[in-house]
Every structure is written in C-alpha cells, then in structure tokens.
Amino acid sequence: VRGLDQHAYGVLVIDSISHLWDAAIAAYTGKKTKGGGVPLFAWTSIKKPYKELMHLVLSSPVHVLLCGRQGNDFAEDESGELKNVGFKMRAEGETAYEPDVLLRLESHKPGKKVAAVPTVVVEKDRSGILGGKIIAWPSFDNLAKPLLGLLGTTQAVLLTDDEVGVQDAEALARQEREQ
C-alpha cells in the first residue's frame, strides 16, 4: 500500500480484509490461554500493525474498497445464552465503522422455484443517499452512480493514534498551565 503510485492509480481494492485480520492474529506467537485463545494483554500488539494499515488506507488519496468476509454477530440473551443477533464483517471490531459506505451482499431466494437474487443491504452510508436501502440486482447505475457526485479529488488527512495522543497530552498540559 505504501508503494502504490498514487499518480497512476486512483482506486485500491483490498480483498479480503478478513484474511489480513486473520494473518495479524496468526502472527501472535506468545503463550496462549488455557482455551487456546489469545490473552487479553496481547491484543494491543496484534492490533497495532492492522490499525497502522487501516490508517494508511483511510488517509490515502485514492478511493479504497475493502472487501471482507461475513461473520455472525453473537450476543447474550436475557438468559445469558449466546444467540446469533445478526451479521458483521469478519475483521477487527472497528473495521466496519471506518468506511463511509458499508454494504452487505446477500443472495435472496424469494421462493423454492425462483432463482436467487443478488441483493445489497446498505448497512451504512454517511452521505444519506443510499442509507437503509436494499438493492436487488446491484449495478453501477443503482449503486455507484448515485454516489459519484460526492467524490472529490482530495482526501482529509487522518491523524494516527499516537499523533492524537500527543495532541491530547499537549492540550491537557496547556489547560494545566492556564489553571
């Protein structure tokens, strides 16, 4: 991603971000929990390179398409049992909150003798143009074209977590001096 010639390319497609997240977890070589999982303290080091990639991608001046596998979203019900409450992107927990538009592709079969219909569920759209829509037979005309007018030639620069931390520390120090 760092080596991408931004003058030659205007779009970056990462397919699949779920594989990159799996690779970040698999890179952990430390001691596992009794159940074979990653201990809580290790998640910071696992997430660091992934978050650096996300920052790089989101602050890049090119258009970015992140493709991810679908996973089940589980939560405890009133009795304390785990229950499938929906779907989510199978990646680091904050990944789905990062993009401006989040789409979920499904195959909808309205009846037994009817062919399945590819359908897009618009999970999130910061522009409000497609928000909440369910689009059967997605195409350029009904999915991308409505958003084209919003595309600009510049991308806002995002600060890294470390840069935000420095700014916050400076602001707190400034407040303390003023008091």
Secondary structure in CASP SS format (residue, H / E / C, confidence):
PFRMAT SS
TARGET T0000
AUTHOR 0000-0000-0000
METHOD secondary structure of the structure
MODEL  1
V C 1.00
R C 1.00
G C 1.00
L C 1.00
D C 1.00
Q C 1.00
H C 1.00
A C 1.00
Y C 1.00
G C 1.00
V E 1.00
L E 1.00
V E 1.00
I E 1.00
D E 1.00
S C 1.00
I H 1.00
S H 1.00
H H 1.00
L H 1.00
W H 1.00
D H 1.00
A H 1.00
A H 1.00
I H 1.00
A H 1.00
A C 1.00
Y C 1.00
T C 1.00
G C 1.00
K C 1.00
K C 1.00
T C 1.00
K C 1.00
G C 1.00
G C 1.00
G C 1.00
V C 1.00
P C 1.00
L H 1.00
F H 1.00
A H 1.00
W H 1.00
T H 1.00
S H 1.00
I H 1.00
K H 1.00
K H 1.00
P H 1.00
Y H 1.00
K H 1.00
E H 1.00
L H 1.00
M H 1.00
H H 1.00
L H 1.00
V H 1.00
L H 1.00
S C 1.00
S C 1.00
P C 1.00
V C 1.00
H E 1.00
V E 1.00
L E 1.00
L E 1.00
C E 1.00
G C 1.00
R C 1.00
Q E 1.00
G E 1.00
N E 1.00
D E 1.00
F E 1.00
A E 1.00
E E 1.00
D C 1.00
E C 1.00
S C 1.00
G C 1.00
E C 1.00
L E 1.00
K E 1.00
N E 1.00
V E 1.00
G E 1.00
F E 1.00
K E 1.00
M E 1.00
R C 1.00
A C 1.00
E C 1.00
G C 1.00
E C 1.00
T H 1.00
A H 1.00
Y H 1.00
E C 1.00
P C 1.00
D C 1.00
V E 1.00
L E 1.00
L E 1.00
R E 1.00
L E 1.00
E E 1.00
S E 1.00
H E 1.00
K C 1.00
P C 1.00
G C 1.00
K C 1.00
K C 1.00
V C 1.00
A C 1.00
A C 1.00
V E 1.00
P E 1.00
T E 1.00
V E 1.00
V E 1.00
V E 1.00
E E 1.00
K E 1.00
D E 1.00
R C 1.00
S C 1.00
G C 1.00
I C 1.00
L C 1.00
G C 1.00
G C 1.00
K C 1.00
I E 1.00
I E 1.00
A E 1.00
W C 1.00
P C 1.00
S C 1.00
F H 1.00
D H 1.00
N H 1.00
L H 1.00
A H 1.00
K H 1.00
P H 1.00
L H 1.00
L H 1.00
G H 1.00
L H 1.00
L C 1.00
G C 1.00
T C 1.00
T C 1.00
Q C 1.00
A C 1.00
V C 1.00
L C 1.00
L C 1.00
T C 1.00
D H 1.00
D H 1.00
E H 1.00
V H 1.00
G H 1.00
V H 1.00
Q H 1.00
D H 1.00
A H 1.00
E H 1.00
A H 1.00
L H 1.00
A H 1.00
R H 1.00
Q H 1.00
E H 1.00
R H 1.00
E H 1.00
Q C 1.00
END
